């Protein structure tokens, strides 16, 4: 067994960042490198930067390679081995960070046990960017960087939750369409252009539009409008926000455009919808 260093030794030497509760470090595996079965009290996320090997989680052996992320819950028995060179980036974080409302939902609704996730190319790119941001902030060592690291950790958890939800989709076009839908769901307030979405996926605008329509029977604009209108209806019914503020919040630069789109979609003007909803007592 190669004992150059183990996860446990790395934790002893470097420790967790005292304030943020998050620490990132690399773990290099040479040929025939083995980390025997062990467990620890913190969470870990392992991402393969290069090479390939195996990770054992609760007795089940998984192949790990690039575009894979292993989520390891506290006290999970696990082991890592490699027959060739492999470099893992390890992100370790305190259990205390998982006690807020978002993290609790993450454990209840998305990822409730240790697992290996195989990411598609888009999710892999997003995870690498977040990990680079975390590495940058870790070097800053100030109060704002600690706060930033905790924010980026939540972004990583959200990305992995979405990756787990879409794991049942196995064909390439299905993965792309699912990514486009998720992107619109979280960026509906931005001026979205099909060309920009296609560029992120490395495909043509026409191809992006076609695979989305094939998957959801809606054009990109139709789905974007559907998302915006759904949120606008909720805000009109459940808040006292001015209509111009709602228009701004859901992504419209022009109030007349919002009025026209809302009336075409709902068959009522925004103020009529609000009044009708309130009169009905719903």
Beta strands, then each sheet from edge to edge (+ up, - down):
strand 1: 22-29
strand 2: 33-38
strand 3: 43-51
strand 4: 53-57
strand 5: 60-64
strand 6: 68-72
strand 7: 78-82
strand 8: 86-93
strand 9: 115-118
sheet 1: 1+ 8- 3+ 6- 9+
sheet 2: 2+ 7- 4+ 5-
end
